[in-house]
Amino acid sequence: MDIKFATVRQSQIADLMWEAQTNEEVHKLINHFGHDAVVVYHMMLAQYFDDIKDTAEASEILRNISNNGR
């Protein structure tokens, strides 16, 4: 899957998220850029999960994200 962002701003936010080293950095970007960053984050997660063929692995990743995102 190739992500097509709606705006240049979303593409720029995606570049910043790819460079982020920690979940904390990603959450700081989301707090700073707001809705556009949330959209980018969800689209990037959707692409990642689309690439995962092993549902057990996907379930484990979702559990980790849910537990660390608080």
Backbone torsions as a table, in degrees:
resi	resn	phi	psi	omega
1	MET	NA	138.4	176.8
2	ASP	-113.1	125.0	-177.5
3	ILE	-79.2	129.6	174.2
4	LYS	-114.2	104.0	-179.6
5	PHE	-78.8	151.3	-175.5
6	ALA	-74.8	-26.4	-175.8
7	THR	-136.8	162.0	174.7
8	VAL	-62.6	-39.5	179.4
9	ARG	-57.4	-44.1	179.0
10	GLN	-63.4	-39.1	177.2
11	SER	-62.7	-40.5	178.8
12	GLN	-66.5	-40.8	177.8
13	ILE	-63.3	-41.7	178.5
14	ALA	-59.6	-42.0	177.7
15	ASP	-59.8	-41.8	178.7
16	LEU	-65.5	-39.6	179.9
17	MET	-66.6	-37.1	178.2
18	TRP	-63.7	-31.8	-179.2
19	GLU	-81.5	-17.8	-178.4
20	ALA	-60.9	139.6	-177.8
21	GLN	-97.1	-19.7	-176.6
22	THR	-138.4	162.8	174.3
23	ASN	-62.1	-34.3	179.1
24	GLU	-60.4	-42.6	178.4
25	GLU	-63.6	-40.6	178.2
26	VAL	-63.0	-43.7	-179.7
27	HIS	-66.6	-32.4	174.9
28	LYS	-65.0	-40.4	176.6
29	LEU	-63.0	-42.5	178.8
30	ILE	-62.6	-44.3	179.1
31	ASN	-63.5	-37.1	-177.4
32	HIS	-74.8	-45.1	-173.5
33	PHE	-95.9	-11.3	173.8
34	GLY	69.8	-137.6	-171.4
35	HIS	-54.3	-45.7	-180.0
36	ASP	-57.7	-39.6	179.9
37	ALA	-68.6	-36.1	177.4
38	VAL	-64.1	-44.1	178.6
39	VAL	-60.3	-46.7	179.7
40	VAL	-60.4	-47.0	-179.5
41	TYR	-57.0	-47.0	-178.5
42	HIS	-66.9	-38.2	178.5
43	MET	-66.6	-39.0	178.6
44	MET	-67.3	-40.6	176.6
45	LEU	-63.7	-42.5	-179.8
46	ALA	-60.8	-41.7	178.3
47	GLN	-63.8	-44.2	-179.5
48	TYR	-60.0	-47.8	-178.4
49	PHE	-69.2	-28.9	176.2
50	ASP	-63.9	-30.8	-179.2
51	ASP	-81.0	-16.7	-178.2
52	ILE	-84.2	125.6	179.7
53	LYS	-96.2	-24.6	-177.0
54	ASP	-88.8	109.0	-176.8
55	THR	-67.3	-28.7	177.3
56	ALA	-65.9	-41.5	177.8
57	GLU	-64.7	-42.0	178.8
58	ALA	-62.4	-41.8	179.2
59	SER	-62.3	-42.1	178.8
60	GLU	-63.3	-42.0	179.3
61	ILE	-64.2	-43.7	177.9
62	LEU	-60.9	-41.1	177.9
63	ARG	-62.0	-43.2	-179.8
64	ASN	-64.1	-42.2	178.7
65	ILE	-64.0	-44.4	-179.1
66	SER	-63.0	-39.0	-178.5
67	ASN	-76.4	-32.5	-178.1
68	ASN	-86.9	-16.9	-175.9
69	GLY	-80.8	4.5	-176.8
70	ARG	-93.0	NA	NA
